[in-house]
Amino acid sequence: MRSGLVWRFFAAVMVVIGVAAHAASADLPPTEDNGAQGRNDFRDANHVPPIDACNNVRTPAGSLVTRVLPDGPRRPDGSLAFISGVCVYLPPGYATGALRYSTVYLLHGGGGDHAAWVTFGGIQKTLDDAYAADPSHAVIAVMADGNSGNWHDYYDGSFMNEQYVLHHVVPYVDSHYRTIANRQGRAIAGLSNGGYGALLLAAKAPDMFVAAGAMSSNLGARGMDSMGAPLFEGSPVSLQELGAFYYGNVPVSLVPNLDNVHVTMDLGATCSSEEDLSSDLCIALAVDLGFKFDNEAFRDEMNAQQHVGAFEYRADEGEHAWRWWSRWMRERHLPFMWKFLSKPHAASAPVAPTPPPTAFRYRSIFPTFSVYGYEVSVTRPQPEFLDVALKDNKLTLTGTGAVDVTVPDGRHFSVDLGPGHDAEQYSAQARAQDAAGQYSFVTKTIDVTPTAVAVAVATVQDATLPATGGSAEPFAAAAVLLATAIAARRLRVGAAARAA
C-alpha cells in the first residue's frame, strides 16, 4: 500500500541522514546558520531575533544568556534538517566558579523560536531570582529550535527535530558546559507545541530525563502537517494519513515509556482575572479548551497505566498566554523539577552514571530503538508497535517479526514473534482486520539475568566515575568494554585451568 512505501522511503531517509550527520558535539559553521532571525508567525511587535536576544546578555545578578550553534542532522542533499541556534542560560557564578549544574531543556510553542523563553518568557530573570532565593536551585537552561514547535522527526524526513535535540543538542551541551551529565541532571519542559515536545522527547528517551513539564499542551499534535502522508497531492493538513507514524509520535500512545519520569502538567480551564479580561477578553482560553480532550486523554491513560513516578495534573485558572506560562514555570514547574534534579556540586567531584531501573516499560513503532542500555531491532513487513517490558530480570516482548535484543552487558538474544502483518497498524485495512479478530500480536519472554561476565560489567557500570571535562558517560562505555574483556579473559583462563 502507498503508506507502506512512503514509510520505507522515510526509513531510508533516516539512514542517509544518520550517515551524513556531523559529530554530535560539532559546531555548525556560521555561514550555515538558518535560525539567526528566528520565527515570528504571529507578527508580535516585541519579537527579537535570536541572534540579538541571546547575544551574550548579562544581568547584574551575574547570569549570561548566549547563543551557540550545534551541528545536527542533514538531508540527503547535505542541507540542514533542523533550524539552527540554541540559547543557553548560565547561572550567576558560572564563569568564575567550578560547579557542575543540572540542565533544564525549555521548548517553545508553535510560531515561536529558540529565543522565545528569553524574549517573552523572562526566563533569565526567573532563574536569577530562583538563584538569589536559594543557590542550590541554580541550573543551566537550554533552549533549542523546533521549527514552529514540531518536535518530532518529520514523516518525510525533511526535519529531524527529535534527532537534533536528543542526539546533537544534548551531547553538545554536555561536552561544552559543566553539566551533571546523567539522567538525574536533566529535565525538560515546554508550552503549547513545546509541551507536546517535552512529553514526547521524555517518552522517547526516558533514560535521559528525570522530569518533564507540559503547559497548555497540544498533545494531539493538532495542525501539524508532518505526521503522515497526504491523502492526495496538495491535500490540507486535516487530510493526512494518520497511521502508525502518527500514533508512534503522540505522548498518549507512549505513556508506558514515562515510567520513572516525574511529570507535571497545567492547562487553562477558566478565565476570570482582570488581567486576562483586559488583555484579550479571555479569547486565548479557547486554545487551551481546544486542547482539553487530548490532555484529559493523556491524564486518564497515565492513571490507567498506573504510572510509576510523581504525576501532577492541573486544569484551573489560566490562558494560552505567556503571562500564565511564565507564572506556571516560576511557581509550579521549576519547584517540581528541583525535587528530582541533582543539586550543583564541585566539578572535581565524581559524577555517577545513572543505573538503569530494575523494571521499565517501553514501546515504539520504529524498527530500531535503544533505552536504558537495551538495543532493540525488529524486522517486519509493516510499521507497528513493539512493546518491551523488564521485570525481575525477565524481558517480555509483544509484537510481530524477528526481534534482536542486545542487553546492557553485551549479550545478544534473537526472538521470533511470528510473521508480521500485511497492513500498517492503524490503517483502514488493519482496523478492519482487528475488528474481525485477525490482527493479533505474539508475546514472548526471555531471561536476561546477568551472567558472571555481566556481573563484572555491571560492577564497573555502577561505579562512580571521575567527572573531567564534559560528560562522564563516555568513560562508562570505555569502562564497560574493558570490564567485559577482563571478565571474559578470566572465564577463559579459569576454564583452561580446569580442563588442564
Order of alpha helices (4+ residues) and beta strands (2+ residues): alpha-alpha-beta-beta-beta-beta-beta-alpha-alpha-beta-alpha-alpha-beta-alpha-beta-alpha-beta-alpha-alpha-alpha-beta-alpha-alpha-beta-beta-beta-beta-beta-beta-beta-beta-alpha-beta-alpha-alpha
